[in-house]
Amino acid sequence: MKLTFFFLVIGLLEVHASAIGQVKVVNLDVKDMTLRHVFDELKRQTDLDFFFSNRELDMNSKVTIQVQKTDLMEVLSRLLGREYQFELLEGMVIIKPVFARDSVQVKSITLRGFVQDEKNQPMPGVTIQLAGTAVGTATDAHGKFAVKIPMLKGKLEFSFVGYKKQIVEFTEKTAKDTIRVTLQEEVVGVDEVVVRAYGTQNRKEVVSAISSIKAEDMKELPTANLMNMLQGRVAGLNIINQSGAPGSASVVAIRGFNSLLTDGASDGSPLYVVDGVPMHSFVSPVTGTNTMADIDPSMIESVEVLKDASAASIYGSRAGNGVILITTKKGRVGETKFSANVSYTASRLMASPLQTGGRLERWWEIQNMRHYSAPGNDNTIPGLVYPMSHSEAYKKFGEYDKFWGNGHGKVNVIDYLQDSLNPFFNNQTNWWDYAFRKGEITNANLQASGGSKRFTYMMGAGWFAETGIMNSSSYQRINVMANLSATPSEKLRMDMQLYGAYVDRSRNTRHALNHNRFEHMTVQPTKQSTLYPASREGVDAWLDDMNKTVDKSDDLRGMGSIYLEYKLFKGLTFSAKGSVDYSQGNRNTFTPSDLDKINHENKSEGNIMRSIAMSNEELLRYKLTLNEQHNFELLLGFNVERNQTYTIGGWGKGGASDYVYYYNPDLSVDVRDYGMLVEDWRATRSYSSSFTEKAMVSYFGRFSYNWKQRYLMEFTFRRDGSSTFGEANKWANFPSLGLGWAFSQESFMKWANFLDWGKLRASYGTSGQVFNDPYMAHGLMRVVKGPFQGESGITAGSAISPDLTWEKSEQYNIGLDLDMLNYRLKVKLDYYYKLTSSLIYSVPLPETILLVNKRTENAMEVSNEGIELELEADILREGPISWRMKFNASRNWNRFEKSYSKRDEGGMVIGRPLFGIYVYDAEGFYNSEDEVPVYYDIWGNKKYFGGVSCASPMSGKVGTYKIKDLNGDNMINGSDMYYAGTPQPKAHGGWVNEIRWKNFDLSMLFNYELGRKMINAREYTISTGPKFVDIANLSYWEKPGDHAKLARMGTATDVMMDSNIENVHAISLKQITLGCDLPAKWAKKISLKGARMFFTVENLFYLSNYSGANPEVIDVYKGVDFGIEYPLPRKMTVGLTLNF
């Protein structure tokens, strides 16, 4: 609170600064010092510029003076004598002789004017400077300026970030007119500044693989998650939206997947750094909310993706999966500017999948009846046996359906399937209408920024509310942010950043995001069908499951940091930063008693998790330039972090009422059996809690050198120590080296007139990855009930791993940057190879060791190798229409390289990608009984190959898959499955088009993925448990010789067959936006500085060869579509932005 008060006082004092700005006192104690150095010292103390003519003053003359707290004008008189006069004017001191040598007194003139952009919009904040001097001013909020110039002719320079500098000559006559200047937008070239770890860097000097996305590229997309905005915009950054649920998280991977998803280890996500502070980012295990969704995308200025080790290794043990830097908006000098944005979004299911109903469903039922074969008990042998013929079914089980001609009796359904007078005969209910609805999003935010030379500020507040397209799903967020910066003196700068967010989320059903939306959409009469005049029991149960179950969660997030920077002397700066990141998640679920079909008890469950991350960081930075050729930069840093997490949870059954969502054990309901109280049936309850803590200490540094920005070198080093690792491996070192050569600056490249800039980059570095479980290396204890003579005891829960250490990544990168045709075409090409070793895995142990059978060790290796391409082209730049195109493509080869046993392990095959799909080799179908390999065991049980019962779904029957025995052991089991591909895409990328005409603009973002292997499990399980999918184009085996897609109806077969694999390619129009900027003269009439209207459609369409729904939502780790994912909605947004 005291610091906040301090920043407010600084801002108020600055308002009054102009009234006392004329009083300047200085201290001098010099002997035989040149006037040049004396003026440098005066400038340092007063923050004023001194304007004079070198013809009038000998700057090499030496003076001696000693004064304390003396007025500046008096000091100047003592230094220069009475022959000179002094005038203090707008931040500068004009020094001129009382009488000029030509006996003509020097005069000053005042120049006035107006600055606008190419759209005739006024441009506030444009810098106007007298060429070669520090004399100048800036335009006001209306683009106007007035500046007093101590000469009668010269040149004025007009400059603004993102626009070409313009020079205007003036004379004494110019003062009588109004100067009108139109600035043209700058073609972004190599002088662009990019954000990097612990600072910024000129693009010319970058030797690492960094991709940058500005706020302008991410605006007007109706999403609460920043990661969704980055999808398809960065080469090597793969973002997959596996759920369309409000507030859900995306899978984010930089340059491939390198996590084994071991419990307690890293999940493969990159490190997020917000305004220089590593963010405590995760998907909450309590609420399931992605904490990245706490950040309002409208308050972000830019995002940088650090992809290679040279860029990321300075973050050491947390950078193994890459780093994403997020920079929020800051205040700027000038009067207060307000920006308000409001939008409304309507969302719908992209497409209702074709479904079975009416006549088609009736046909399917009839066919299924005809081909159904049910197993039954045979008293002579244990277990179930499938009848091999209709007559066998009748003889053994006394069941033979004469109507259908098979061993299956369902006479009660015949009338419903044959009676055309039945009103349900050709009914076709669209169950999707019951499950889904029109979703809505309301988004509003207000931002204010401004300030003076001494104090700047940016403050914002936002509200985001979304109701999902699936019933009972919603997400709301309220957030506030403040970025304050004070410069009390030329040497000292103080920043304070505050951010707060509150999130309220509801989810549908007790199945959370993975609700099987087809759970009760079957065509079986016990559920709900379109054919049978059954009661609404089935659909009511399904709707109750969605609507009666209460599942609400809320998250509170607060982040704050204080930054102090002090310039010790020229080029040397010391800074210190302290930050706190606090989050709390609460989740409460309630299931009413009528959804418990067995015990009829309601259930209330609650969980709370609190987490706090604290860090302090000190930096020492030194910059030096020699002879305007040799550029040096040295950075040294120290960081300490501490994290604490506390969780508490419990549940209770048998609450007092279904209308009271919280559980009180004193009010639990007694359970009676035939009127007798049964004490053991009282409501049960459970409680658990945990507390974890970890700390890390880091030392790091960076040294950069370049000669004329032509030959570049950068070396970084970090040493991390963490409490989570074993005693022998608490510390680790992470170095990197990057080299660059701007070959376009060489004399032998002068012939290449088309080449504006060309640079080769090469880097090598190491980084690491800590694991999430802070006690994995130390071993855990557990309480075992009853093994010690009936008493409970404490024993080892997990083995100690004293040698457990960091997961390490080594990465090589070679890059090429080309800017051509006057920066019309930009090309960035990168090749990389990354080896991630010491991956954490649970290694089996002899069962007699420490009562545990596994120990966590650094046991695996994974590699990622790939090529990335980024293109940016200004196809049309001059003229009334502008067209900018951006394209990126990534090809990654992921390989499992090594295991602890030097063999394949747990579904991971050496030389193959992680997360492979393993299937059986199906060689067609069994066409006759003679083809089915059947034998009898000693008990007379009929067996298929070596051990599979004929009653098993994997048993061989006529019309089922003929599965190849790959290992030749006469058994069909998991050992006969082989690797058939990976759900990871072979290639992915995006294509952006930005077109502008007058005040209108159109932008389109396409996203594509190629070569994902998938299995549509919904389609291939329809033969045994039909769900509402389209079966019109499915073919079933019916007779010998059929080349069908599926086995015969009524048979249960494993979906993991090689014939079911699909090689999926998909491209989608993720975003299209049409915007219109209100003309300046119209905005001015309604007292606005600017206004913009826009219309955006997200997920307009997708094109894919996949047989199911949108393949993007399918699990990228498993690749099997069970139809349980929350689909991605199509969103249509209208919005308005006002600047005032």
Secondary structure, DSSP 8 states (H G I E B T S, - for coil): -HHHHHHHHHHHHHHTHHHHTT--EEEEEEEEEEHHHHHHHHHHHH--EEE--TTT--TT-EEEEEEEEEEHHHHHHHHH-TTEEEEEETTEEEEEESS-TTS-----EEEEEEEE-TTS-B-TT-EEEETTSS-EEE--TTSEEEEEESSSSEEEEEE-TTB--EEEEE-GGGGGSEEEEE--B----TT-EEEETTEEEEGGG--S-EEEEEHHHHTT---S-HHHHHTTTSTTEEEE----STT---EEEESS------TTS--S--EEEETTEE----B-TTT--BGGGGS-GGGEEEEEEE-SHHHHGGGGGG-TT-EEEEEE----SEEEEEEEEEEEEEEEES-------HHHHHHHHHHHHHH----EE-TTSSSEE--SSHHHHHHHHS--BTTTTBS---GGGHHHHH-TTSTTTT----THHHHB--EEEEEEEEEEEEE-SSEEEEEEEEEEEEE-SBTT-EEEEEEEEEEEEE-SSSSEEEEEEEEEEEEEEE-SSTTGGG--TTTT-B-STTS--SSS---THHHHHHHHHHHT-EEEEEEEEEEEEEEEEEEEETTEEEEEEEEEEEEEEEEEEEE-GGG-TTT---EEEEEEEEEEEEEEEEEEEEEEEETTTEEEEEEEEEEEEEEEEEEEEEEEES-S-TT--S--GGG----EETTEE-GGGS--EEEEEEEEEEEEEEEEEEEEEEETTTEEEEEEEEEEEETTS-GGGSEEEEEEEEEEE-GGGSGGGTT-TTEEEEEEEEEEEEEEE--S-TTTTT--EEEEEEEETTEEEEEESS---TT---EEEEEEEEEEEEEETTTTEEEEEEEEEEEEEEEEEEEE--TTSTT-SEEEEEEEEEEEEEEEEEEEEEEE-SSSEEEEEEEEEEEEEEEEEE-TTSS-BTTB-BTS-SS--EEE-EEEE--SGGGS-EEE-TT--EEETTTEETTSTTS--TTSEEE--TT-SS--SGGGEEE---SS-SEEEEEEEEEEETTEEEEEEEEEEEEEEEEEHHHHTTTTS-BSS--TT--B--STT---SB--TT----S-BGGGEEEEEEEEEEEEEEEEE--HHHHHHTT-SEEEEEEEEEEEEEEE--SSS-GGGS-TTT-EE-S-S---EEEEEEEEEEE-
